Amino acid sequence: MSKKCIIVGASHAAAQLATSLRQEGWEGDILMIGDEPYLPYHRPPLSKTFLAGDKTAEELAIRPADFYVKKNIGLLQGRVSKINKDQQIVTLSDGQEMSYDKLALCMGSRVRKIALPGSDLAGVHYLRDIADVEGIKSGVKKDNNAVIIGGGYIGLEAAASLRKQGMNVVVLEAAERILQRVTAPELSGFYTRIHSEEGVSLHTGISVLSIDGGTHAEKVRCAKGIEFTADLVIIGVGILPNVELAEEAGIKVDNGIVVDEYCCTNDPNIFAAGDCANHFNKIYNRRIRLESVPNANDQGKSAAASICGNSKEYKSLPWFWSDQYDLKLQIAGLSQGYDQVVIRGDKLAGRSFAAFYLKEGQLIAADCVNRPQEFMLSKKIITEKIDVSADRLADESIAVKEML
Ligand SMILES: Cc1cc2nc3c(=O)[nH]c(=O)nc-3n(C[C@H](O)[C@H](O)[C@H](O)COP(=O)(O)OP(=O)(O)OC[C@H]3O[C@@H](n4cnc5c(N)ncnc54)[C@H](O)[C@@H]3O)c2cc1C
């Protein structure tokens, strides 16, 4: 009898997992169940080229529809509302029940919503999926005012895309610096300068009290009597992993679905990958949950191998990227816990530099802005734990190729 693998979710992790299942030799049925009405699509362009109008929704597809047909991968639009792990059955929100031999949870994450008066007014948006961005795009108008609540990567990428289209943009960040949750002060300082030079009005340490208007947003009201006129508001204050379905089914959850280095949960037939999974990272010697496409893809590959009984350990170095204006930021590793920063290039002028983060003399992470060579080198140094002194990293007279 043919075996069946059901994948909950149909985005980066799911699409990779399904594809890798075939590569790993899975001959049974594969069904991806996703609740968005699209083929699996690339999410990163949503705040970048798609919002800027440089890409259409069709161009976002990870693979064309006929790819899934050729690989005999089923795609069903629906929402899984219950898992019965003892009977190996999932229930969809329309009551349909489906049995599985193996189940992969690729449910990703959702935006963190804030209980802000006025956040339900027309013209106020979150930014996670194609529908959100279609809504935002309908409010983009040259010389109109956009207020972005949240100075993380998504808020800043949206700011860059809206500036490109001639909007007046204000970014409001509650913390003392932009990107505070995700990066070191070096990078926050750099992007503060860049956005200011590009004409974005950045405000940190500010608390938003409400969004005011009749039926449509008109202004954002902050503490100390500060107000900003707003024709368009985007809220980008982080995400939450989609773990409730797993938790209710008795699968272990702790800031994400807990998986081992092979993406297996505490149930031998259930696996998890992507934003919703929390894994033990051997490079950093701790559990982490990552929110990035490379992680979703690599965990998807590892989970597929495990499902097929071939073990492929997930041990990739975390890496990320962000595109704002003409700047490509590539981040290798995680900088938390660093005790020394060295800069290669000039972060106070120009648009290209690298910040290297060291702990006890060893490179643990690097932020590389328009510096692809330094990024590639950093990945190698961190992964292989190669000794390179701080002085050498900072010295621009030593070519990157010669650094090792
Ligand atoms: C605007 C934006 C920009 C980004 N930019 C970058 C970037 O530059 N670089 C980078 O590395 N990462 C970026 N990311 C993050 C990246 O997109 C995510 O890490 C990635 O999408 C995670 O993939 P995933 O498959 O784990 O989850 P998701 O992409 O979140 O997909 C999960 C899917 O499962 C569906 N789902 C959830 N529960 C159920 C259920 N019960 N039944 C059916 N379906 C369900 C969800 O609706 C969703 O479609 C960005 C994200 C956003 C939103």
The ligand as a MOL file (V3000), in Angstrom:
LIG
                    3D

  0  0  0     0  0            999 V3000
M  V30 BEGIN CTAB
M  V30 COUNTS 53 58 0 0 0
M  V30 BEGIN ATOM
M  V30 1 C 7.8060 40.7070 4.2120 0
M  V30 2 C 8.7880 39.6470 4.5460 0
M  V30 3 C 10.1010 39.7670 4.1480 0
M  V30 4 C 11.0360 38.7870 4.4680 0
M  V30 5 N 12.3160 38.9250 4.0330 0
M  V30 6 C 13.2040 37.9440 4.2680 0
M  V30 7 C 14.5250 38.0180 3.7500 0
M  V30 8 O 14.9130 39.0050 3.1240 0
M  V30 9 N 15.3570 36.9860 3.9660 0
M  V30 10 C 14.9690 35.8800 4.6640 0
M  V30 11 O 15.7610 34.9450 4.8290 0
M  V30 12 N 13.7260 35.7840 5.1850 0
M  V30 13 C 12.8430 36.7870 4.9970 0
M  V30 14 N 11.5730 36.6870 5.5020 0
M  V30 15 C 11.2340 35.5360 6.3560 0
M  V30 16 C 10.8560 34.3420 5.5100 0
M  V30 17 O 9.9020 34.6930 4.5460 0
M  V30 18 C 10.3570 33.2290 6.4030 0
M  V30 19 O 11.4130 32.8480 7.2540 0
M  V30 20 C 9.8820 32.0580 5.5670 0
M  V30 21 O 8.7540 32.4140 4.8220 0
M  V30 22 C 9.5530 30.8780 6.4630 0
M  V30 23 O 9.0150 29.8630 5.6900 0
M  V30 24 P 8.0510 28.7590 6.3120 0
M  V30 25 O 7.7000 27.8480 5.2130 0
M  V30 26 O 8.6840 28.2290 7.5390 0
M  V30 27 O 6.7840 29.5540 6.8430 0
M  V30 28 P 5.7670 30.5790 6.1730 0
M  V30 29 O 6.3960 31.2470 5.0000 0
M  V30 30 O 5.2690 31.4220 7.2880 0
M  V30 31 O 4.5890 29.6730 5.6460 0
M  V30 32 C 3.7480 28.9150 6.4490 0
M  V30 33 C 2.4740 28.6700 5.6750 0
M  V30 34 O 1.6610 27.7480 6.3780 0
M  V30 35 C 0.3210 28.2100 6.3990 0
M  V30 36 N -0.3500 27.5990 7.5500 0
M  V30 37 C -0.1290 27.8150 8.8670 0
M  V30 38 N -0.9220 27.0460 9.6280 0
M  V30 39 C -1.6540 26.3010 8.7740 0
M  V30 40 C -2.6730 25.3180 8.9520 0
M  V30 41 N -3.0680 24.9570 10.1650 0
M  V30 42 N -3.2300 24.7690 7.8560 0
M  V30 43 C -2.8300 25.1300 6.6080 0
M  V30 44 N -1.8830 26.0640 6.3820 0
M  V30 45 C -1.3020 26.6350 7.4450 0
M  V30 46 C 0.5210 29.7190 6.5200 0
M  V30 47 O -0.6350 30.4460 6.1830 0
M  V30 48 C 1.6520 29.9370 5.5220 0
M  V30 49 O 1.1590 30.0320 4.2170 0
M  V30 50 C 10.6260 37.6610 5.2080 0
M  V30 51 C 9.2960 37.5340 5.6270 0
M  V30 52 C 8.3870 38.5130 5.3040 0
M  V30 53 C 6.9590 38.3890 5.7540 0
M  V30 END ATOM
M  V30 BEGIN BOND
M  V30 1 1 1 2
M  V30 2 1 2 3
M  V30 3 2 2 52
M  V30 4 2 3 4
M  V30 5 1 4 5
M  V30 6 1 4 50
M  V30 7 2 5 6
M  V30 8 1 6 7
M  V30 9 1 6 13
M  V30 10 2 7 8
M  V30 11 1 7 9
M  V30 12 1 9 10
M  V30 13 2 10 11
M  V30 14 1 10 12
M  V30 15 2 12 13
M  V30 16 1 13 14
M  V30 17 1 14 15
M  V30 18 1 14 50
M  V30 19 1 15 16
M  V30 20 1 16 17
M  V30 21 1 16 18
M  V30 22 1 18 19
M  V30 23 1 18 20
M  V30 24 1 20 21
M  V30 25 1 20 22
M  V30 26 1 22 23
M  V30 27 1 23 24
M  V30 28 2 24 25
M  V30 29 1 24 26
M  V30 30 1 24 27
M  V30 31 1 27 28
M  V30 32 2 28 29
M  V30 33 1 28 30
M  V30 34 1 28 31
M  V30 35 1 31 32
M  V30 36 1 32 33
M  V30 37 1 33 34
M  V30 38 1 33 48
M  V30 39 1 34 35
M  V30 40 1 35 36
M  V30 41 1 35 46
M  V30 42 1 36 37
M  V30 43 1 36 45
M  V30 44 2 37 38
M  V30 45 1 38 39
M  V30 46 1 39 40
M  V30 47 2 39 45
M  V30 48 1 40 41
M  V30 49 2 40 42
M  V30 50 1 42 43
M  V30 51 2 43 44
M  V30 52 1 44 45
M  V30 53 1 46 47
M  V30 54 1 46 48
M  V30 55 1 48 49
M  V30 56 2 50 51
M  V30 57 1 51 52
M  V30 58 1 52 53
M  V30 END BOND
M  V30 END CTAB
M  END
